[in-house]
C-alpha cells in the first residue's frame, strides 16, 4: 500500500551554495550582485510556491522484476539490472515540489523574463534532487530501524541507467502519484517535469 509523505518547506529547501555549484556559479562575495538578487528572488518564489511531498510503496522482489520488464535490451546489461539482485528491500516513490512552482517557471519564460525563469528553474531542479535525497534518507532510517544492517537507498528512475521512460506507465499504475499531483503525459514524461 502506498503512503503519502509531506515535507516541511524549510527541510525541502535546497542550499544556496548547492544551487550555485550546480550552475557553475561563484559563491559568496564572488557572486555578482545582479545574480545574488536573482538567487534571492528565486528562493522567495520557491518558498511561496513549493509544495514538497512524495508517495512511496515498498515492493517485493517479484513486484520489482515485473516493473522492470519493459527495458530496451536485456535487464542484466543495465546498471539497475546489475544492482537490484543484491538488494534486500525495494521501494517505489515519486517526489515533487508541486505544480505551482513549475507553472510559475513556465510563466516567467512566457513573460520574456528568462533570467528569473532560469534561476528559479535552477533552484527547483536542485530542490527536486534534494527532496529525493531526503526521502532516500527517510527510507534508509526506516530500513535500519527494522534491522537492515547498513541500509543504502540507491535511487534509480526511468530515463537513467538504461531504463527507458516507456517503463513509467507501469510504475504510475502501481504507485498512483496522481494523489500528489504528478501525472504522466503521452511521451511518458512526468508533469510537473523535473520538480
C-alpha positions as CSV (number, residue, x, y, z in Angstrom):
1,X,0.0,0.0,0.0
2,X,1.4,3.4,-0.9
3,X,1.8,6.2,1.6
4,X,2.0,10.0,1.1
5,X,4.8,11.9,2.8
6,X,4.7,15.6,3.4
7,X,7.9,17.7,3.9
8,X,8.4,20.9,5.8
9,X,9.3,23.7,3.4
10,X,12.4,24.5,5.4
11,X,13.6,20.9,5.2
12,X,12.9,20.7,1.5
13,X,14.6,23.9,0.6
14,X,17.9,23.4,-1.3
15,X,21.0,25.3,-0.2
16,X,22.1,28.4,-2.0
17,X,25.6,27.0,-2.4
18,X,24.2,23.8,-3.9
19,X,22.2,25.8,-6.4
20,X,25.2,28.0,-7.4
21,X,27.5,25.0,-7.6
22,X,25.0,23.2,-9.8
23,X,25.1,26.2,-12.2
24,X,28.8,26.6,-12.1
25,X,28.4,30.0,-10.5
26,X,30.8,31.5,-7.9
27,X,29.7,31.5,-4.3
28,X,29.9,34.1,-1.5
29,X,31.3,37.5,-2.3
30,X,32.5,36.4,-5.8
31,X,28.8,36.2,-6.9
32,X,27.9,39.3,-8.8
33,X,25.2,41.4,-7.2
34,X,22.7,41.0,-10.0
35,X,23.0,37.2,-9.8
36,X,22.7,37.4,-6.0
37,X,19.4,39.4,-6.5
38,X,18.1,36.8,-8.9
39,X,19.0,34.0,-6.5
40,X,17.3,35.7,-3.5
41,X,14.2,36.3,-5.7
42,X,14.2,32.7,-6.8
43,X,14.3,31.4,-3.2
44,X,11.4,33.8,-2.3
45,X,9.4,32.3,-5.2
46,X,10.4,28.8,-4.2
47,X,9.2,29.5,-0.6
48,X,5.9,30.9,-1.9
49,X,5.1,28.1,-4.3
50,X,6.8,24.8,-3.4
51,X,4.6,22.0,-2.1
52,X,7.1,19.3,-1.3
53,X,5.6,15.8,-0.9
54,X,6.1,12.3,-2.1
55,X,4.3,9.0,-2.4
56,X,6.1,5.7,-1.8
57,X,5.4,2.0,-1.6
58,X,7.6,-1.0,-0.6
59,X,7.9,-3.7,-3.2
60,X,8.7,-7.4,-3.2
61,X,11.5,-8.7,-5.5
62,X,8.8,-10.1,-7.8
63,X,7.0,-6.8,-8.0
64,X,10.2,-5.0,-8.8
65,X,11.1,-7.5,-11.5
66,X,7.6,-7.1,-13.0
67,X,8.1,-3.3,-13.1
68,X,11.5,-3.6,-14.7
69,X,10.0,-5.7,-17.5
70,X,10.0,-3.1,-20.3
71,X,13.6,-2.3,-20.6
72,X,15.2,-1.9,-24.0
73,X,17.5,-4.9,-24.2
74,X,18.3,-7.4,-21.5
75,X,17.8,-6.1,-18.0
76,X,21.1,-7.7,-16.9
77,X,23.0,-5.3,-19.2
78,X,21.6,-2.2,-17.4
79,X,23.0,-0.6,-14.3
80,X,19.9,-1.3,-12.3
81,X,19.8,-4.8,-13.6
82,X,23.3,-5.4,-12.2
83,X,22.5,-3.8,-8.8
84,X,19.0,-4.9,-7.8
85,X,19.7,-8.6,-7.4
86,X,21.9,-7.7,-4.5
87,X,19.2,-5.7,-2.8
88,X,17.3,-6.8,0.3
89,X,14.4,-4.3,0.2
90,X,12.8,-2.3,-2.6
91,X,10.6,0.7,-2.8
92,X,9.0,2.8,-5.5
93,X,8.5,6.5,-5.0
94,X,7.7,9.8,-6.7
95,X,8.6,13.1,-5.1
96,X,7.5,16.5,-6.2
97,X,7.8,20.2,-5.4
98,X,4.3,20.7,-6.9
99,X,2.7,22.2,-10.0
100,X,2.5,25.8,-8.8
101,X,6.3,26.1,-8.9
102,X,6.6,24.5,-12.4
103,X,3.8,26.7,-13.7
104,X,5.5,29.9,-12.4
105,X,8.7,28.9,-14.1
106,X,6.9,28.5,-17.4
107,X,5.1,31.8,-16.8
108,X,8.4,33.6,-16.3
109,X,9.8,32.4,-19.6
110,X,6.5,33.1,-21.4
111,X,6.6,36.7,-20.0
112,X,10.1,37.1,-21.5
113,X,11.8,37.0,-18.1
114,X,14.4,34.3,-18.9
115,X,16.9,35.3,-16.1
116,X,14.3,34.9,-13.4
117,X,13.0,31.7,-15.0
118,X,16.4,30.3,-15.3
119,X,17.4,30.9,-11.7
120,X,14.1,29.6,-10.4
121,X,14.5,26.5,-12.6
122,X,17.9,26.0,-11.1
123,X,16.5,26.3,-7.5
124,X,13.7,23.9,-8.4
125,X,15.9,21.4,-10.1
126,X,18.3,21.4,-7.1
127,X,15.4,21.2,-4.8
128,X,13.9,18.2,-6.6
129,X,17.2,16.4,-6.2
130,X,17.4,17.4,-2.5
131,X,13.8,16.2,-2.0
132,X,14.7,12.8,-3.5
133,X,17.7,12.6,-1.2
134,X,15.6,13.4,1.9
135,X,13.1,10.7,1.0
136,X,16.0,8.2,0.4
137,X,17.4,9.1,3.9
138,X,14.0,8.5,5.5
139,X,13.7,5.1,3.8
140,X,17.3,4.2,4.9
141,X,16.4,5.2,8.5
142,X,13.2,3.1,8.3
143,X,15.1,0.1,7.0
144,X,17.7,0.5,9.7
145,X,15.0,0.6,12.4
146,X,13.7,-2.7,11.0
147,X,17.0,-4.5,11.4
148,X,18.6,-4.0,8.0
149,X,22.4,-3.7,8.5
150,X,23.9,-0.5,6.9
151,X,21.0,0.1,4.5
152,X,21.7,2.1,1.4
153,X,19.0,3.5,-0.8
154,X,20.1,3.9,-4.4
155,X,17.5,5.9,-6.4
156,X,17.1,4.9,-10.0
157,X,14.5,6.3,-12.4
158,X,13.3,5.7,-15.9
159,X,15.4,7.7,-18.3
160,X,18.6,6.8,-16.5
161,X,20.8,3.8,-16.1
162,X,19.4,2.1,-19.2
163,X,15.8,2.2,-18.0
164,X,13.6,3.6,-20.8
165,X,10.9,6.2,-19.9
166,X,8.4,3.8,-21.6
167,X,8.6,1.8,-18.4
168,X,6.8,4.6,-16.4
169,X,3.2,3.7,-17.2
170,X,3.6,0.5,-15.2
171,X,5.2,2.5,-12.3
172,X,2.3,5.0,-12.3
173,X,-0.3,2.3,-12.5
174,X,1.2,0.7,-9.4
175,X,2.0,3.8,-7.3
176,X,-0.7,6.3,-8.4
177,X,1.3,9.5,-7.9
178,X,-1.7,11.5,-9.1
179,X,-2.5,11.7,-5.3
180,X,0.3,14.2,-5.0
181,X,-0.4,16.0,-8.3
182,X,2.1,14.1,-10.6
183,X,0.8,12.8,-13.9
184,X,2.3,11.1,-17.0
185,X,2.0,12.6,-20.4
186,X,1.7,10.8,-23.8
187,X,5.5,10.8,-24.1
188,X,5.8,9.0,-20.7
189,X,7.3,12.1,-19.1
190,X,6.2,13.3,-15.7
191,X,4.3,16.6,-15.0
192,X,5.4,18.7,-13.3
193,X,8.7,18.0,-15.1
194,X,11.9,17.6,-13.0
195,X,10.3,19.1,-9.9
